[in-house]
Each structure stands twice: as structure tokens, then as C-alpha cells.
Amino acid sequence: MLREFCLLLAGSVVVTAMAAGSSPRKQTKARQIERGSYLANGVAGCGDCHSPRLPNGAPDKAHWLEGTTLFFSPVHPIPNWATRSPDIAGLQFWKPEDVVKLLESGAFSDGKHPNPPMPTYHMTARDAQAVVAYLKSLGDKH
């Protein structure tokens, strides 16, 4: 009886996956991208600095995370303050492993730190990889 139930359950999982039109691996990748989107957009606020603004101040969704001239600056001078954020959509100018390292440690692979106002993140490897998967998924825009 238990064997028949297990076979029935396994069969229904296969049918469900086939009906969804994607393999479990693709679903896992989709979940990873979804988590990365949540982390990048909902937690880290990457779009605040890496996306241009429309004249009304709203983010320009047509150029999401494509880099921009920063619309804010410090009241008092801060050494090495960046006036422009880089394009991170699609990671076309970045090695994914370098971005993972940056998000995990706050520094690039060569030990250098990004210029302010870039925050120092200390993400878990799983979270950093999810953010990278999300950023790479934006590559079809370019």
C-alpha cells in the first residue's frame, strides 16, 4: 500500500512538472532569480542608485539598474565619492564571481572596496548568488 502511494505521488509530481512546462532545475533557477530580485530591489535598494530617474523623480523602469549619474551628494565632502553608478543590469561588464565576492565581503576580489556611497554588504553565499542570478537575468534588455 505504501509503495503504491509513493509511486502515485511520484507520478503526480512528474505530471505537475510537465504540465508547468519546466524542469525542477528551471524552477529552482526561477526561484533563485525571484529571491535575487527581492534582495536587490526590496532589501538592498539597488535601484535607488543604479537606475536613472524620470523628470518627476520616479525610477525609470525602462533603464532599470543600467547605471546613472547620482542625483544626491554628501553635504560635506567625502573622499572618493562616486558621482555615477555603474550599469549592473545583465552584469555585462562584471565577472559574476567578482560580484558574489563583493556582496559577501564588501570588497572586490583584488581586495579593493567600491567608492562611497556603495554600502558594504555581508550577504550569505546563497543570497549573493541569488542577486547575481537576478542581475544576469536582466541581460536580455541590452
Phi, psi and omega in degrees: 000314179296321179298316179297321179296316180298318178296318179296316179296315179298318178297320180291328176294316179297314180297317179298316179296319179292321180294327179287344177079018179213154179279161176303327179296317179295322178296320178297315178298318179297319178294322179296316178296318178299316178295318178299320177297315178301314182293314183291318186265321185269333184251302185282336179068038183304324181295339180301323182250331187264005179235137178291166179249148173281165180306332180275001179094350179285150177297142178275096184296337179289343181232038185300123176064022180269010179083156183190167169287130182294139183265009179222161178209162181289153177293318176249146182304137175238125181304138176064021179300126178282137177259353181220140176262146181281160174287119178244357179291118180087347181052038182292338180252011187228148170274127182307321181294330177290322179290320175302312180301315179300314183289332178280321191245343185086002181224156175286171181302331180275004178091350180283151179257147177293157179289150173295149018266016180300122179290159174268117179258152174226064182284158171289161178302318181298315180292317179298319179294325178293318178297317179297318178299318178297311181299319178297326181293343178276001184293337181287352177286333185275000000 
